Amino acid sequence: MNRVNRGQWIQGLKLQAARALLEDTHLPVSEVCLRSGYLDQASFSRLFKRKTGLTPGDYRSHFLV
């Protein structure tokens, strides 16, 4: 696995973890960010929106009531 593919794979795992936390918990987005391996919430939110089409908060609103 080359470096680019490995980075994308890791990013995919982190985003998968973030989606699971957003779907199944009431943790603040800042905590979801940290627990899924991101250090900067603004960068995490931009990346999340670019990959899913939704902000983390909007994504969560589809799952939690």
MMTF fields as JSON, N, C-alpha, C and O atoms, coordinates in Angstrom:
{
  "mmtfVersion": "1.0.0",
  "mmtfProducer": "UNKNOWN",
  "numBonds": 259,
  "numAtoms": 260,
  "numGroups": 65,
  "numChains": 1,
  "numModels": 1,
  "chainsPerModel": [1],
  "groupsPerChain": [65],
  "chainIdList": ["A"],
  "bondAtomList": [4, 2, 8, 6, 12, 10, 16, 14, 20, 18, 24, 22, 28, 26, 32, 30, 36, 34, 40, 38, 44, 42, 48, 46, 52, 50, 56, 54, 60, 58, 64, 62, 68, 66, 72, 70, 76, 74, 80, 78, 84, 82, 88, 86, 92, 90, 96, 94, 100, 98, 104, 102, 108, 106, 112, 110, 116, 114, 120, 118, 124, 122, 128, 126, 132, 130, 136, 134, 140, 138, 144, 142, 148, 146, 152, 150, 156, 154, 160, 158, 164, 162, 168, 166, 172, 170, 176, 174, 180, 178, 184, 182, 188, 186, 192, 190, 196, 194, 200, 198, 204, 202, 208, 206, 212, 210, 216, 214, 220, 218, 224, 222, 228, 226, 232, 230, 236, 234, 240, 238, 244, 242, 248, 246, 252, 250, 256, 254],
  "bondOrderList": [1, 1, 1, 1, 1, 1, 1, 1, 1, 1, 1, 1, 1, 1, 1, 1, 1, 1, 1, 1, 1, 1, 1, 1, 1, 1, 1, 1, 1, 1, 1, 1, 1, 1, 1, 1, 1, 1, 1, 1, 1, 1, 1, 1, 1, 1, 1, 1, 1, 1, 1, 1, 1, 1, 1, 1, 1, 1, 1, 1, 1, 1, 1, 1],
  "groupList": [{"groupName": "MET", "atomNameList": ["N", "CA", "C", "O"], "elementList": ["N", "C", "C", "O"], "formalChargeList": [0, 0, 0, 0], "bondAtomList": [1, 0, 2, 1, 3, 2], "bondOrderList": [1, 1, 2], "singleLetterCode": "M", "chemCompType": "L-PEPTIDE LINKING"}, {"groupName": "ASN", "atomNameList": ["N", "CA", "C", "O"], "elementList": ["N", "C", "C", "O"], "formalChargeList": [0, 0, 0, 0], "bondAtomList": [1, 0, 2, 1, 3, 2], "bondOrderList": [1, 1, 2], "singleLetterCode": "N", "chemCompType": "L-PEPTIDE LINKING"}, {"groupName": "ARG", "atomNameList": ["N", "CA", "C", "O"], "elementList": ["N", "C", "C", "O"], "formalChargeList": [0, 0, 0, 0], "bondAtomList": [1, 0, 2, 1, 3, 2], "bondOrderList": [1, 1, 2], "singleLetterCode": "R", "chemCompType": "L-PEPTIDE LINKING"}, {"groupName": "VAL", "atomNameList": ["N", "CA", "C", "O"], "elementList": ["N", "C", "C", "O"], "formalChargeList": [0, 0, 0, 0], "bondAtomList": [1, 0, 2, 1, 3, 2], "bondOrderList": [1, 1, 2], "singleLetterCode": "V", "chemCompType": "L-PEPTIDE LINKING"}, {"groupName": "GLY", "atomNameList": ["N", "CA", "C", "O"], "elementList": ["N", "C", "C", "O"], "formalChargeList": [0, 0, 0, 0], "bondAtomList": [1, 0, 2, 1, 3, 2], "bondOrderList": [1, 1, 2], "singleLetterCode": "G", "chemCompType": "PEPTIDE LINKING"}, {"groupName": "GLN", "atomNameList": ["N", "CA", "C", "O"], "elementList": ["N", "C", "C", "O"], "formalChargeList": [0, 0, 0, 0], "bondAtomList": [1, 0, 2, 1, 3, 2], "bondOrderList": [1, 1, 2], "singleLetterCode": "Q", "chemCompType": "L-PEPTIDE LINKING"}, {"groupName": "TRP", "atomNameList": ["N", "CA", "C", "O"], "elementList": ["N", "C", "C", "O"], "formalChargeList": [0, 0, 0, 0], "bondAtomList": [1, 0, 2, 1, 3, 2], "bondOrderList": [1, 1, 2], "singleLetterCode": "W", "chemCompType": "L-PEPTIDE LINKING"}, {"groupName": "ILE", "atomNameList": ["N", "CA", "C", "O"], "elementList": ["N", "C", "C", "O"], "formalChargeList": [0, 0, 0, 0], "bondAtomList": [1, 0, 2, 1, 3, 2], "bondOrderList": [1, 1, 2], "singleLetterCode": "I", "chemCompType": "L-PEPTIDE LINKING"}, {"groupName": "LEU", "atomNameList": ["N", "CA", "C", "O"], "elementList": ["N", "C", "C", "O"], "formalChargeList": [0, 0, 0, 0], "bondAtomList": [1, 0, 2, 1, 3, 2], "bondOrderList": [1, 1, 2], "singleLetterCode": "L", "chemCompType": "L-PEPTIDE LINKING"}, {"groupName": "LYS", "atomNameList": ["N", "CA", "C", "O"], "elementList": ["N", "C", "C", "O"], "formalChargeList": [0, 0, 0, 0], "bondAtomList": [1, 0, 2, 1, 3, 2], "bondOrderList": [1, 1, 2], "singleLetterCode": "K", "chemCompType": "L-PEPTIDE LINKING"}, {"groupName": "ALA", "atomNameList": ["N", "CA", "C", "O"], "elementList": ["N", "C", "C", "O"], "formalChargeList": [0, 0, 0, 0], "bondAtomList": [1, 0, 2, 1, 3, 2], "bondOrderList": [1, 1, 2], "singleLetterCode": "A", "chemCompType": "L-PEPTIDE LINKING"}, {"groupName": "GLU", "atomNameList": ["N", "CA", "C", "O"], "elementList": ["N", "C", "C", "O"], "formalChargeList": [0, 0, 0, 0], "bondAtomList": [1, 0, 2, 1, 3, 2], "bondOrderList": [1, 1, 2], "singleLetterCode": "E", "chemCompType": "L-PEPTIDE LINKING"}, {"groupName": "ASP", "atomNameList": ["N", "CA", "C", "O"], "elementList": ["N", "C", "C", "O"], "formalChargeList": [0, 0, 0, 0], "bondAtomList": [1, 0, 2, 1, 3, 2], "bondOrderList": [1, 1, 2], "singleLetterCode": "D", "chemCompType": "L-PEPTIDE LINKING"}, {"groupName": "THR", "atomNameList": ["N", "CA", "C", "O"], "elementList": ["N", "C", "C", "O"], "formalChargeList": [0, 0, 0, 0], "bondAtomList": [1, 0, 2, 1, 3, 2], "bondOrderList": [1, 1, 2], "singleLetterCode": "T", "chemCompType": "L-PEPTIDE LINKING"}, {"groupName": "HIS", "atomNameList": ["N", "CA", "C", "O"], "elementList": ["N", "C", "C", "O"], "formalChargeList": [0, 0, 0, 0], "bondAtomList": [1, 0, 2, 1, 3, 2], "bondOrderList": [1, 1, 2], "singleLetterCode": "H", "chemCompType": "L-PEPTIDE LINKING"}, {"groupName": "PRO", "atomNameList": ["N", "CA", "C", "O"], "elementList": ["N", "C", "C", "O"], "formalChargeList": [0, 0, 0, 0], "bondAtomList": [1, 0, 2, 1, 3, 2], "bondOrderList": [1, 1, 2], "singleLetterCode": "P", "chemCompType": "L-PEPTIDE LINKING"}, {"groupName": "SER", "atomNameList": ["N", "CA", "C", "O"], "elementList": ["N", "C", "C", "O"], "formalChargeList": [0, 0, 0, 0], "bondAtomList": [1, 0, 2, 1, 3, 2], "bondOrderList": [1, 1, 2], "singleLetterCode": "S", "chemCompType": "L-PEPTIDE LINKING"}, {"groupName": "CYS", "atomNameList": ["N", "CA", "C", "O"], "elementList": ["N", "C", "C", "O"], "formalChargeList": [0, 0, 0, 0], "bondAtomList": [1, 0, 2, 1, 3, 2], "bondOrderList": [1, 1, 2], "singleLetterCode": "C", "chemCompType": "L-PEPTIDE LINKING"}, {"groupName": "TYR", "atomNameList": ["N", "CA", "C", "O"], "elementList": ["N", "C", "C", "O"], "formalChargeList": [0, 0, 0, 0], "bondAtomList": [1, 0, 2, 1, 3, 2], "bondOrderList": [1, 1, 2], "singleLetterCode": "Y", "chemCompType": "L-PEPTIDE LINKING"}, {"groupName": "PHE", "atomNameList": ["N", "CA", "C", "O"], "elementList": ["N", "C", "C", "O"], "formalChargeList": [0, 0, 0, 0], "bondAtomList": [1, 0, 2, 1, 3, 2], "bondOrderList": [1, 1, 2], "singleLetterCode": "F", "chemCompType": "L-PEPTIDE LINKING"}],
  "groupTypeList": [0, 1, 2, 3, 1, 2, 4, 5, 6, 7, 5, 4, 8, 9, 8, 5, 10, 10, 2, 10, 8, 8, 11, 12, 13, 14, 8, 15, 3, 16, 11, 3, 17, 8, 2, 16, 4, 18, 8, 12, 5, 10, 16, 19, 16, 2, 8, 19, 9, 2, 9, 13, 4, 8, 13, 15, 4, 12, 18, 2, 16, 14, 19, 8, 3],
  "groupIdList": [1, 2, 3, 4, 5, 6, 7, 8, 9, 10, 11, 12, 13, 14, 15, 16, 17, 18, 19, 20, 21, 22, 23, 24, 25, 26, 27, 28, 29, 30, 31, 32, 33, 34, 35, 36, 37, 38, 39, 40, 41, 42, 43, 44, 45, 46, 47, 48, 49, 50, 51, 52, 53, 54, 55, 56, 57, 58, 59, 60, 61, 62, 63, 64, 65],
  "secStructList": [7, 7, 2, 2, 2, 2, 2, 2, 2, 2, 2, 2, 2, 2, 2, 2, 2, 2, 2, 2, 2, 2, 2, 2, 7, 7, 7, 7, 2, 2, 2, 2, 2, 2, 2, 6, 6, 7, 1, 7, 2, 2, 2, 2, 2, 2, 2, 2, 2, 2, 2, 2, 1, 1, 7, 2, 2, 2, 2, 2, 2, 6, 6, 7, 7],
  "xCoordList": [0.868, 0.0, 0.912, 1.776, 0.704, 1.562, 1.082, 0.013, 1.888, 1.643, 0.309, -0.396, -0.054, -1.31, -2.495, -3.413, -2.485, -3.583, -3.697, -4.801, -2.567, -2.571, -3.183, -3.965, -2.827, -3.386, -4.888, -5.625, -5.339, -6.774, -7.493, -8.601, -6.869, -7.456, -7.615, -8.662, -6.557, -6.613, -7.684, -8.461, -7.717, -8.74, -10.141, -11.042, -10.323, -11.612, -12.001, -13.161, -11.035, -11.307, -11.692, -12.611, -10.988, -11.291, -12.692, -13.448, -13.028, -14.362, -15.448, -16.532, -15.169, -16.119, -16.351, -17.485, -15.28, -15.411, -16.218, -17.073, -15.951, -16.684, -18.167, -19.018, -18.479, -19.889, -20.581, -21.714, -19.916, -20.51, -20.775, -21.835, -19.819, -20.008, -21.143, -21.926, -21.232, -22.307, -23.668, -24.665, -23.709, -24.964, -25.439, -26.64, -24.504, -24.86, -24.671, -25.023, -24.121, -23.868, -24.364, -24.708, -24.387, -24.71, -23.453, -23.547, -22.288, -21.035, -20.981, -21.475, -20.386, -20.2, -19.318, -18.47, -19.515, -18.723, -17.229, -16.408, -16.882, -15.461, -14.899, -13.75, -15.691, -15.25, -15.224, -14.317, -16.198, -16.204, -14.936, -14.28, -14.606, -13.397, -12.171, -11.402, -11.993, -10.828, -10.839, -9.813, -11.981, -12.057, -11.864, -11.505, -12.099, -11.901, -10.534, -10.253, -9.689, -8.303, -7.951, -6.865, -8.823, -8.544, -8.253, -8.871, -7.325, -6.928, -7.584, -7.734, -7.977, -8.528, -9.977, -10.251, -10.897, -12.314, -12.71, -13.528, -12.153, -12.506, -12.094, -12.868, -10.889, -10.427, -11.264, -11.627, -11.565, -12.408, -13.767, -14.253, -14.376, -15.71, -15.678, -16.589, -14.645, -14.525, -14.366, -15.024, -13.49, -13.269, -14.536, -14.907, -15.195, -16.421, -17.462, -18.105, -17.625, -18.606, -18.213, -19.069, -16.924, -16.463, -16.716, -17.053, -16.555, -16.716, -18.168, -18.546, -18.983, -20.353, -21.421, -22.561, -21.046, -22.025, -22.792, -23.635, -22.502, -23.19, -22.178, -21.109, -22.519, -21.688, -21.891, -22.881, -20.978, -21.183, -22.512, -23.184, -22.896, -24.169, -25.377, -26.334, -25.334, -26.426, -26.494, -27.576, -25.325, -25.283, -25.941, -26.766, -25.566, -26.114, -27.632, -28.329, -28.144, -29.591, -30.415, -31.613, -29.79, -30.495, -30.651, -31.437, -29.901, -29.899, -30.444, -31.096, -30.185, -30.603, -31.829, -31.994, -32.677, -33.869, -33.846, -34.764],
  "yCoordList": [-1.166, 0.0, 1.226, 1.372, 2.103, 3.284, 4.331, 4.204, 5.364, 6.363, 7.086, 7.317, 7.45, 8.161, 7.273, 7.707, 6.046, 5.127, 4.865, 4.771, 4.749, 4.507, 5.689, 5.505, 6.899, 8.1, 8.189, 8.544, 7.87, 7.886, 6.809, 7.028, 5.658, 4.565, 4.975, 4.754, 5.577, 6.027, 7.104, 7.076, 8.046, 9.098, 8.489, 8.935, 7.488, 6.814, 6.159, 6.22, 5.532, 4.917, 5.964, 5.754, 7.089, 8.158, 8.721, 8.959, 8.93, 9.453, 8.437, 8.817, 7.165, 6.117, 6.148, 6.015, 6.324, 6.415, 7.65, 7.583, 8.775, 10.007, 9.843, 10.259, 9.239, 9.025, 8.151, 8.435, 7.102, 6.217, 6.979, 6.824, 7.795, 8.572, 9.581, 9.785, 10.201, 11.169, 10.48, 11.04, 9.275, 8.538, 7.979, 7.932, 7.559, 6.765, 7.448, 6.873, 8.661, 9.317, 10.759, 11.296, 11.352, 12.777, 13.58, 14.701, 13.013, 13.714, 15.011, 15.063, 16.056, 17.287, 17.016, 16.124, 17.769, 17.587, 17.712, 17.018, 18.585, 18.724, 17.416, 17.071, 16.692, 15.407, 14.331, 13.499, 14.34, 13.407, 13.618, 12.659, 14.863, 15.218, 14.568, 13.888, 14.77, 14.221, 12.697, 12.06, 12.12, 10.655, 9.945, 8.768, 10.646, 10.015, 10.351, 10.014, 11.015, 11.196, 12.522, 12.662, 13.494, 14.818, 15.788, 15.711, 16.684, 17.627, 18.988, 19.721, 19.336, 20.653, 20.521, 19.937, 21.064, 20.9, 21.58, 21.042, 22.741, 23.443, 22.618, 22.476, 22.083, 21.249, 19.98, 19.561, 19.374, 18.179, 18.479, 17.713, 19.586, 19.928, 20.181, 19.761, 20.861, 21.1, 19.787, 19.563, 18.92, 17.63, 16.791, 16.176, 16.767, 15.98, 16.442, 15.621, 17.762, 18.284, 17.969, 17.646, 18.062, 17.762, 16.299, 15.982, 15.417, 13.983, 13.502, 12.577, 14.117, 13.622, 14.545, 14.129, 15.803, 16.77, 17.458, 18.318, 17.08, 17.647, 18.047, 17.446, 19.065, 19.374, 18.251, 17.523, 18.1, 17.064, 17.216, 16.221, 18.448, 18.665, 18.299, 17.708, 18.651, 18.287, 16.77, 16.183, 16.152, 14.693, 14.038, 13.135, 14.503, 13.948, 14.092, 13.174, 15.221, 15.477, 14.461, 14.317, 13.761, 12.72, 11.435, 10.564, 11.311, 10.057, 10.16, 9.234, 11.283, 11.406, 12.275, 13.257, 11.906, 12.721, 13.212, 13.914],
  "zCoordList": [0.0, 0.0, 0.0, 0.864, -0.984, -1.008, -0.02, 0.577, 0.142, 1.181, 1.003, 1.986, -0.237, -0.483, -0.14, 0.556, -0.614, -0.317, 1.178, 1.714, 1.842, 3.284, 4.026, 4.959, 3.612, 4.225, 4.021, 4.941, 2.821, 2.531, 3.333, 3.822, 3.464, 4.235, 5.699, 6.307, 6.254, 7.649, 7.815, 8.769, 6.883, 6.947, 6.891, 7.602, 6.062, 5.978, 7.291, 7.699, 7.957, 9.26, 10.297, 11.088, 10.29, 11.242, 10.994, 11.936, 9.727, 9.419, 9.764, 10.206, 9.568, 9.949, 11.455, 11.913, 12.223, 13.682, 14.067, 14.95, 13.408, 13.7, 13.387, 14.173, 12.244, 11.891, 12.936, 13.328, 13.386, 14.396, 15.698, 16.303, 16.124, 17.352, 17.196, 18.124, 16.044, 15.807, 15.765, 16.22, 15.224, 15.11, 16.45, 16.714, 17.291, 18.471, 19.82, 20.85, 19.837, 21.119, 21.082, 20.03, 22.242, 22.368, 22.704, 23.204, 22.432, 22.707, 21.906, 20.78, 22.475, 21.698, 20.478, 20.508, 19.429, 18.212, 18.527, 17.927, 19.455, 19.815, 20.364, 20.086, 21.135, 21.684, 20.6, 20.578, 19.709, 18.575, 17.753, 17.344, 17.521, 16.783, 17.426, 16.748, 18.702, 19.408, 19.44, 19.199, 19.733, 19.85, 18.518, 18.489, 17.418, 16.12, 15.525, 14.375, 16.311, 15.9, 15.278, 14.715, 15.359, 14.81, 15.955, 17.016, 15.732, 16.773, 16.613, 17.591, 15.394, 15.124, 14.661, 13.612, 15.445, 15.135, 13.832, 13.085, 13.545, 12.307, 11.081, 10.134, 11.108, 9.991, 9.88, 8.781, 11.021, 11.038, 10.411, 9.578, 10.81, 10.29, 8.789, 8.075, 8.301, 6.851, 6.096, 5.08, 6.597, 5.956, 5.988, 4.988, 7.134, 7.28, 6.261, 5.607, 6.13, 5.187, 3.75, 2.926, 3.446, 2.083, 1.73, 0.589, 2.701, 2.431, 2.506, 1.787, 3.364, 3.551, 2.971, 2.761, 2.713, 2.229, 3.352, 3.097, 4.592, 5.756, 6.816, 6.925, 7.598, 8.758, 9.78, 9.699, 10.729, 11.749, 12.488, 12.76, 12.815, 13.511, 12.668, 13.169, 11.378, 10.479, 10.294, 10.256, 10.182, 10.05, 11.26, 11.121, 12.439, 13.675, 13.712, 14.144, 13.271, 13.366, 12.577, 12.819, 11.644, 10.904, 11.698, 11.325, 12.799, 13.558, 14.967, 15.45, 15.637, 17.026, 17.153, 16.429, 18.071, 18.35, 19.776, 20.202]
}
